[in-house]
């Protein structure tokens, strides 16, 4: 006997199920959308493979033979499992189609976006945001994220986006330090104090570059690769820190003590790959957060620079 003898082809099983349900090869063929000849050929092939007759053939209708009943049991179970698998796959696809991966820096996430998430989800109950927290630029073209909120002067040429506001920075101190020192007016005054700086992971950050260009590096007593940790250190009195105004102004234990020129401005952009721009979830993201940023632009300008 060949190695394929007795192997059941699922198409043949479907024919058995259809004929058993319809009661005849003619009606079974209609149910399957095939010719009657194909049905007979399938049954003959299966009977030859199994060595048993599958149907009792009466003029009032065809019924399954007792010896072939396992075919019905197994065939129906296979169909049930296939329906279950199909449903699970559709559910996964549905979740993925509703998932929106948002690349964002830690400080923007913690101090601005997370407080807005509840309203965004309520306004778009078919979208499930997934925040990808990174201070590095996530590759949107390669699909590492669907959209990004980027604080940068130039988002590049291969993406599409919308500039929503301008973020400024200021020198902040703990409340205790601020009460003692008052408002500083010059870099010379600044260098009388210990400074918290940015570590290597953030060396290309605009604020880090400003500190490198304007502050004596010997004044920097500690460096941080994480803005939130540096903010905490400033609040605890480790040193003064150059922070985004929307971060510093939101923390009650901090106070802005010195403006820095024009505020080391950085434009905040909503970004996506060109291939994603017409996706409903992406369009909803742009609509909601563009409106939110523009309504809150004073938060990003900073109280120290308010006219």
N, C-alpha and C positions, 0 to 999 in steps of 0.2 A: 504493500500500500504506500502511495506517495506521501511525502511529508505534509502536503496540503490537504490530504483526505480528511474529511470531517470538519474542516475549518469553516466556520459560519461567516458568510459575507453579510454585513449589516443591510445592504440593499435587498438581499433575499429575505432577510428577517422582516423588513418593512412590507414586503409583498405578502408574507404570511399574515401579518397583523392586519393589513388592509382587507384581504380576502376574508379572513375570519370575522372582521367587524362588519363587512358589507354583505356577506353570505353568498357571494358569487364572484368569479373572476372578472365578469363584465363590470360590475359595480366597483370592485376593488381597483380595476384599471382606471376608472374615472376618478376615484379618490386619489390615486397616485399621480394622475396626469400622464399615464403611459398607455401604450396599446395593449389590447387583450393578449396578443401574441407574446409580448414581453412578459406578461404575468405568467403565462403557461411555461415560457422558457425558464423563468426563475424557479418555478415550482419543480419542474423536471430536474433542473440542476441540483436543487436542494435535496430532493428525494434520492437522486443518484448518489449524492455525497453522503447522506445519512443512512441510506439503505432501508428506509421505511416510507410508507405512504403517509402523507401529511393530512389530506382531507378526505372525508367521506363525500362522495360526489352524488348528490340526489337532485332530482329535477325540482324539488321544492327549496333547494338551497344546499350550499356546501357547509359541512361542519368539520371541526378539527378532529382528527383521530386521537384516540386515547394515548397512543404512543408518542404523539407529537405535541401533547399538551405542554411539556416543558418549554417548547419554543415560544408559546404565548406568554408564559410566566416570565421567562428571561427577557423576551422582546419588550414586554411592557415595562419591566424594571429598567432596561436600557433607555427606553424613551423617557421614563421619569427622571433618570439621572442626567440625561442630556438636557431636559427642560430645566432641571435644577442648576446645572453648570451654566447654561445660557443665561439664566436669570442672575446668577452671581457675577458673570462677566459683564452683563449690562449694568448691574449695580456699581461695579468697580469703575466702568467707563463713565457712568453718570457722576460719580464722586470726582473722578479726575477732570471731567469737563467743567465741573463747578469749582474746582480748586483753583485758586489764584495765588501763585507764588510771588511774593513781594520782597525784593531785595532792598535792604535798608540798613543804614548805620545804627549802631547801638543807641547813640544819644537821641537821634530822631525817633527811633522806635519807642524808647522808654519815656521820653518827655513830651512827645506830641502825638504819634500815631496810635499807640496803644489806647490812650484815653478816648480816641475817636472810633475805635473798632466796633464797639457795641452799636453805635448809630449807623455805621457803614453796613453792618450785617443786617440790622433791622430794615434798612432802606433797600438792601439787596439780598433777600433771604435765600436766593438760589446760589449765592457765592460763598465759598468757604476759604477765607484768606489763610495763607501759610507764610509767616514772616521768616525770611532768611536773613539772619543778623550777621553782618560782616562789614568791616571797615574797608575791605577791598572791593573793587568793582566786579560784580558778578557778570558773567558772560550771558547777555540776553540773547544774542544771535544764536548761540549754541543751545539755548533752551534751559540754562541753569536756573533761570527765573523768568516769569512772564512779564513783570514790570519792575521798575526800580524807582526809588525816590533818592535822587543823588544831589548832594551839596557839592557843586563843582562849577567852575566858570565856563567850561566847555564840555558838553556831553559827547562830542564826537560827531562824525559825519555819517556813520552807518546805522544810526538809530533815529527814531522819531520821538519827539517829546514836546513838552510845554514848560516854559519857565513860569513858575508860580509866585515866587517872592524872592527877596534878597535877605540873606542872613548876615548879621553883624556880630562882632566880638567885642569884649571889653575885659579889662583886668578886674578880677573878683577877689575878695578876701572874706574870711570868716567875719561874722558880725562883731566879735570881740576885737579883732584886728582893725576892722573898719572904723569902730568908734574911736580907737586910739589915733589912727593915722589920718582920718578925713579923706578928702578927694585929692588924688595926686594930679599934677599938671605937667609933669615932664619925665622923660626917660631917666634923667639923673636922679630924680626922687625915687623912681621905681627900683633902681639898682641898690638902694639902701636896704631892700627887703629880700628875703629868701623867695625863690620862685620855684613853682612846680612846672616841669616841662614835659614834653611828649617824647616817648621812646621811639626806637627804630621803626617799629611797625607803623607809626603815624608820622614819620619824618617828612613825607610828601604832603601832609595836610597843610593847608594854607596858614593856619594859626601856628603850626610848628615852624614853618619857614619864616614867619614874621618874628618869632622869638629868636631864631638863629641869626637873623639879620639885625636885630635891634637891641638884644639883651646880652650882656656879658655872660658867657656860658658858665663862668665860675659861680654866678649867682643862683644857678639852678641846683637845688639841693636834692631833688628826686625827679625821676622820669617815669612816665606811665605809658603803657601800650593800650590803655583802655580809658576812654574819656570819663566814663562814670566813676571809675576808681580814682582818677585824678580829681574829679569834682568833689568826691568824698574827702580826699586828702586836704583840699583847699578848705572845705567846711570845718575840718578838724584842726585847722591852724598850722598845717605843715608848711605852707607857703602861699604866696599869691598865685593865681592862675589865669591864663588867657582862655576864656571860655565863650562858647556861643551864648548870645544874650538870652535866647529862648530857654536855655538850660539854667544859666546862672540866676535869671530873674524869677524862675519858677521855684527856687529852693529858698525857703525862709531863713536858713542859717547862713546865706551868702548875701553879699552886697557888692554892687559894682563900685569900684573906687578909682577907676581911671579909664577914660576913653582912649582908643588907640587910632589916631588919625581919622580915616574915614570908616573905621570899624572893621578893617580887614574883611571886606564884603565878599560873600560867596552866593551865587545864584543857586536856588534850589529848583531842580527840574524833576518832572514826572517823565519817565522814559520807558519805551518799549521797542522791541524789534519791529521793523516795518511789516513783517508777516503777521504780527499779532494785532495791529492797530484797529482792525475791524471786528475783532472778537467782542461779543457783547459784554463779557466780564471786564475786559480791558477798558472798553468805552465807559462802563459804569464807574470803574476805578478812577479814570481821568476826570470824569464829571464831578464825582463826590469830592475828591481830594483837591482838585484845582479850586473849587469853591471854598473849601475849608481853609486852605493856605491863604487865599486872597482875603478872606474875612479876618484872618488872624495875623496879617502881615505886621502889625505893630508889635506882636510878640517877638518876631524875628528881628525887627529893627532894634529893639531894646530900649528900656526906659531911659537910659543915659543919653541916647541919641534923639529922643522924642523932641519934636519941635514944639 
